[in-house]
Amino acid sequence: MISHKRFWIFILLFLSFSFAEAQILEPVKWSFSSKKTGDAEAEIILTATIDKGWHLYSQDIPENGPVPTEFVFEKNKSYSRTGKVTEPKPITEKDPNFDNMLLKYFSTKAIFKQKIKILSNKPITVKGTVTFMCCNDVSCLPPSDIPFNLRIEGATTPVTDTTAADTVAEVTNDTAKVPQADTINKGTLTGNGSAADTKNLWGLFFFAFLAGLAAIVTPCVFPMIPMTVSFFMHEGESKAKSIIKALIFGLSIILIYTVIGTIVAVTLGVNFANFLSTHWIPNVLFFLIFIVFAASFFGLFEITLPSWMINKSDKQADKGGIIGSFFMAFTLVLVSFSCTGPLVGAILVESASGKVLEPIIGMLGFSVAFALPFTLFAFFPSWLERLPKSGGWLNSVKVVLGFIELALGLKFLSIADQTYHWGILDREVYLALWIVIFTLMGFYLMGKIKFVHDSDVKHIGVFRLALAIITFSFVVYMIPGMFGAPLKVLSGYMPPQQSLDFDINKIVRENKGENKELCGTPKYSEFLHLPHGLKGYFDFNEGIACAKEQNKPVFIDFTGHGCVNCREMEANVWSDPRVLKILKEDYMIITLYVDDKKMMDQADWVTSKYDGQVKKTIGKKFADFQVYFFNVNAQPYYALLDPFVDLKEKTDVEKARLVAPKAYDLNPDNFVKFLQQGVDEFKKRHAKQ
């Protein structure tokens, strides 16, 4: 649910974007000053004043997140920097807008400081630029550059020039890296304690709880239930005392596993989040761990703890009483490790990507489910008679879990493959592996495949048959994905659709002529794409030239990789068949990414008419284009233009504009009307031609 506060913020922003003459948003305002801290020392003070509801990101931002705040100083022989730019303590919160990363940001005000050593007796000039990005709860603005120029008095005592003249700019946030824009996930900004966070934690708890129940029916654990419960049922011992011991036993199991989760949370911590989630080393390592766990479940070997550890714990359990109950629980955890270890490892890998609360919640859910039957049977020992007898079915559970671990392990290899563009696990390869894995699992459930520890299967029961039917149905569901079916249920686990080599939907669109050919291969199309199979350009001049050639009006789409509302518009409005038909048939689409960090060829660099700076990246070029010609710097922003009116000065936009521009509006009817009005106006203008 959206909070009332966030709802009204959304309404106000929506209304503000509805006016044709939108205003430039400047939620972060910078001021620069300096002060002498010694005869030959000074401090540069860079102050950001941030509007209410907006966030300025820290210098320390992981890969695949927003653009970090970055300071560039022009070196010269008159001064040298001492250390790096310092910043105040930031707020650290999870940001679903950027793949649920724990990100650092500032609100209200942030003061950055840089110490310098003065190397001249004459007044010195410190020049540089600050690059930054800011977001609110609804949208993000593209990165901006603000120059600074400070004059500082020279030293009065003689100084020695220890630096060579150098005009190369020096970037101060050495640890911050520019995100790969096409891997940023989108969502609504929420903080800790939000409804989205709570929902995720409950989901993790439920997943871990199911894993705990699955652990109970493994060969290492299930046979121990009667044996363990008998520990509490000594003759001559009162019922109350037995119940107390059973409670202590159950709580001890929960405590042991929760402590494991806490240790993982503390040792990995939030600073490890990005490394675990995006770097190839941990992802490949997790993949190998899952493969090892699966091999163990298949019976290739057993993962066991040292016998001395188990024996020592078992001796303590023999002492009885409260201490005995605790060590009985500890012994159970150790003895069952060969079966529970892979499940516990899976939960920790899924939940511990640098997060603090998730591993604890995960282990709590697992341990509650794991301890539940032991405690209940200790309370009600007569229930033991109703338990099914141990047998070969226990090993079958273990093998089925092995198949599932094998499939889930591929996800980690897929993450590394997508991040580093290895091309190992394209969508069809990934799907083929899943289809084979779950087909084999179905045959195993039918008794057609047998592992080393399995018993002969003369017939299968109704429950096992039901599982086989579900498994084979899942396989059938996945098969169309090999040919382009979206498989929305599995979208979170599959590689992206564009990695599919054979997409029948794309072929049908092309054969039907739904996408008319463009005037040539669009620049930047190797890494920039349009949704829903649409074709268009990613460079304004290229798109205008083709629009003139095909005598079509132009649909300008100002968007960004980190634009939440842009993705919502594409998913909910652009997907409407009426909107798609008009865009495909009647317009030349020009999509301009205002936050892309790809460096352009020098021939494409432009000098801004707005701030006079040279724009060298795709994002900065078209962000500047939007600000100068449309007086807007927010996305999404849609403009319908007549390509036969050249845009040379700001006043030319009024002549080229077919209808008033449009911003965020999730009503498809309104968007259809907007597009149709543009087509009608274009035809009216050129009816006589």
Summary of the structure (lengths in Angstrom):
residues: 689
radius of gyration: 31.4
end to end distance: 53.1
largest distance: 106.8
contacts: 2175
relative contact order: 0.09
helix: 49%
strand: 16%
